[in-house]
Amino acid sequence: MDDGRVWPPTDRGEPDQDLPPSARWYGTPTAPPRRLPRWAVTLLLAALALLTAGALVTVLVLAVLGRPDEPPETVAVSDDLAGVSYPLPPGWRQGVLAPVTGFTSVASNRDLAIAMLRPGDPLDAAAIRPELVELTELYSRLLLHGDTVDVVEDKAITVDGRTGHTRALHAEYRDVVNRPAFLRVTILTAPAGGTVVVLGLAHPDTPESRADIDLITSGVR
C-alpha cells in the first residue's frame, strides 16, 4: 500500500541530504586513518637512529638471552659449524641464536658486551686483510653508527697456529646519551682451508670489556 512515505527514509532539511544514496543507506563514510606528516616521520626516524647505538648491545643481548630461563654461565663454547671452540670470561653466558645473520655461535656479558663467531670463506694469505677491512666497515655501519669512528688496532696475529688479522674500532657519539663503543673483527685461517670470523662488540668501551673480547679471540682453538 502506498502510504506516501519515501524509502529509504530521509529527514528533510538534514545535512545528509547532500550525501549519495549509499551514504544515506549505510551511514556517512568513515575517513581513513590519518598518516603522519612526512616531517613527523623524519623526526621519528632521527630519534630512533639517535637511540640505536646506545641501546644496541642491550637489544642484541636481549635477543640472545631474553628468554624466560636465562642460560647458565658457561666457561667455553663449542661451535661445530665454525669448527672451533673458545673460552668465556667470568660473567659471560652462551646464547642460543646469534642476532646477526650468518654467525653460528654467540655469547654475551649482560648488556655490556657480545661476541659472535662464524665460518668464513677460504682466503689466500694476501687476501685476509682486504677482506677484514671490508667486513669491519660493514659491521661498523651496521652496529656502531658512530659520529666518529677511529681505527685503534690493525695487525697480523697468530692464534694457536692459525694465522690471521685483527682490526679494532672505537666509536664516539656527539649526543649526551651514547657512551663510546668498541668493535673488534678478526679473521683466522682454519686447518681445512677456510677461515673463522670473530666479532666482539662492547658498549660502553671499557678496558674490562676489551680484555674479555681479546681473551675470547686469543682463545679460539
N, C-alpha and C positions, 0 to 999 in steps of 0.2 A: 504494500500500500504506500502510496506517495503521501507522506505526511508533511512535505515541504521542507524537511531537514536535508542538509547537504552532507555528503560523505566524501572524503573524511571530514570530521568536524573541524570547524575553524572558529576562531574568535575574531570577529571583525574589529579592525582598529588596532589589533596587537601587532608588535614588530615582526612576528614570524610570518606575516602575510607576504613579506618580500622574499621569503625563502622558497627554494624549489620544492615541488611536491614530495620528493624523497625525504627532505628535511622535516616537513610537516608530519609525515608518516612515522619517521623513526627518530625524530629529535634533531636538534642542532648538532652538526658535526663537531667532534672534539678536535681541538687544534693539536697537531703533533707536538711531541716534547721539544722544547727549545734547545738548540745546540749552543754550547759555549762559544762566545765570540772568539775569533782567531787569536786576538791579543791575550785572552784569558788562557787559552790552550798553551800558547807560547810561554806565558808566565809560569804555568803549572809544570811544564816540561823543564824549564830552567830551574825551578825549585827542586824537582826530583833529581836533576843532574847534580845540583849542589850537594844533595844529601847522599848521592850514590857512593862516593869514595869513602865517606865517613862510616857508612853502615855496611860497607862491602864485606869485610871479614865476618861481621856478625851475621849477615844474611847467608854467606857461604857456610858458616859453621852451623847455623840453624838448618840449612838444607842437608847437612851431613849428619848432625846429631839431634836435630829437633824431633825426636820421636818419644812416645810415652816411656819407653825403657831406654835410658841412655846407655850406650855400650860401655862395658867395663874398661878400666885403664889397662892398656897393654904395653908390653916392653919392646915388641918388634912386629913388623908387618911383613907377610909373605905375599908378593904379587906374582902369581903364577903366570899371568898373561904377559907381564913385562919380563919374567924370568929372573927376578931379583927379590931380595929381602932387605929391610933397612930397620935400624933401631928407632925407638921413640923415646924422647927425653921424658923425665918425670912430669906428670900432669897432662901428657898428650893421650889422646884416645883415637883408636882406629874408627873410621867411618865405614858405611856400607856402600854408598854410591857417591862417586865424585860429582860435584855440581857443575863441572866444566866438561863438555863433550870430549871424548877420546881418552881421558885419564882413567886408569884401571884400578887405582887404589888411592886412598885419601886418609889423612889423619889431621887432627886439629888440637890446639891448646885453647880451650874455651873460645872466647871471641877475640883472642889476641893474635893468633897466627894459624895458618893452614899450610899443609904440604900435600902435593899430588904427584903421582908418577904415572908414566905410560910408556909403552914401547914406541920407538921411533923408526924412521926409515933407515935402511943401510946407507952409510955415507963414507966416502973416502976421507982420509985424514985431513986433506986440504979443504974439504967442503964442510967440516964440522962448524968452524967459527962463522962463516957466512950464514949457515942455516940457523945457528944460535942467535945471531944478531937479528935476523928476520923474526924468529919466534919471540924474542924478548920485546921487540917493538909491537908485535901483535898482542901479546899478553899485557903489555903496558897500556895500550889503548883500551883493551877490554876490561882490565881490572883496576888500574890506577887512576885514570882520569886526572892526572896531576896538572897543576898550572905550570909548574916547572919540574922537569924530570932530569936528573943527573946520573951519569954512569959513575958508580963508585968502585967498580971492580970489573976487570975483563982480563982473564988469564987462562992459560992452559993448565990442566990438572991431571993427576993420575990417582984413581981410587981403586984399591985392591986389584991392581994390574990393569984396570980399564983406563985407557986414555980418554981425554975429552977436553971440554972447555966450559967455563962458567962465566956468567955475566950478571952483575947486580946493579939495581937502580934504586935511587932514593927520590921520592916524590914529595913536593911541598904544595900547599894549598893556600890561596890568598884569603879565603874566608876564615872566620873565627871558630868554625865548627870542627873542621878536619885537622887532625894532627898528622905529622909526616908519616909516610908509608914506605915499606921496603919490599922489593921484589927481587928474587934470585931465580934464574933459569939456568939449568945445567944440562949438557948433553954428554953422555958417556957411551963409549963403544961397548958392544956386547960380544961375548965369545963366539956366538953363532953368526956374526957378521952384521947384525942390526945395531940399534942404538937404544938407549934409555933416556927419556926426558924427565928431569926432576924440576918441579916448580915449588918455590916457597914464597909465601906472602905474609907480611906482618903489618898490622895497623893497630896501635902506633908502632913506629920504628924504634925499637929499644935494643940495647946490647944483648939482653937476655933472649929475645926472640931471634935475633940474628944468630946467636950461638946455637940455639936449638935447630934452626934451619940448616946451619953448617954441619951440625952433628948428624942430622939425617942424611944430608948429601954425601958427607965423607964416609958414612956407614953403609953405603949401598954394597951389597955382596951378591 
